[in-house]
């Protein structure tokens, strides 16, 4: 039976910035628009974290039963390492999705935004079918597109909405760099796994593009958000604070563009998560301070 430490490792803590950053930025928008509601922001954060952990466990389960993770380099795989049974990991994933649905329903009721139910259902379906089902879209090079939508656009816009109860153009624009940074985490992760994904039949975007183009894509996912922060100066002048995170992009971009492979890319993944958090915090602060 897996230990508590193994379950925590299996939840892939290094991916949690994907959940935290969008909620921070959406809350920054809400504060800037004088609509901040702390407990709604907290519920949005819990929903995002539960969905991220749920998709990580679901990915562990689905890849594990297919044998994709048998030779995988990287974070702990509960099923692939035989530390936990497939049923246990599946139960953990479904438990996370159920808890996220319950908390999300609270936000739906208090905002009376019943359309959010459809968005929430789509998010859970996207989390499961990433590697689950008979034809997972994560095996068809669509993972990055889903991450951009459900760990960028949806949580930023949604977090701002459940607090202000208004759809915001600022939130929509702000969601673009957040989505790109979330994509960068998946891009570098899939770049690391190209050598094992290809023979296992997992056609990620990195497998389709090949390593050289994937490295360029990764660099773009880190550089474009900095440009967008500068581009938002006319509507949110202090959004440019996010550019102060630029030095953190240099080490991982340099490593990836110079051909880092395998375990070395784990360090790039950590650095990417650090950049994502710092960028998100500075971006959120800048959006919150309306001039």
Secondary structure, DSSP 8 states (H G I E B T S, - for coil): ---HHHHHHHT-GGGTHHHHHHHHHHHHHHHHTT---HHHHHHHHHHHHHHHHHHHHHHHHHHHHHTTTTT--SS--TTTTTSS-HHHHHHHHHHHHHHHHHHHHHHHHHHT-THHHHHHHHHHHHHHHTT-SSS-GGGBT-HHHHHHIIIIIHHHHHHHHHHHSS--HHHHHHHHHHHHHHHHHHHHHHHHTHHHHHHHT-B-HHHHH-HHHHHHHHHHHHHHHHHHHHHGGGT-GGGGGGGGGHHHHHHHHHHHHTT--TTHHHHHHHHHHHHHHHHHHHHHHHHHS--
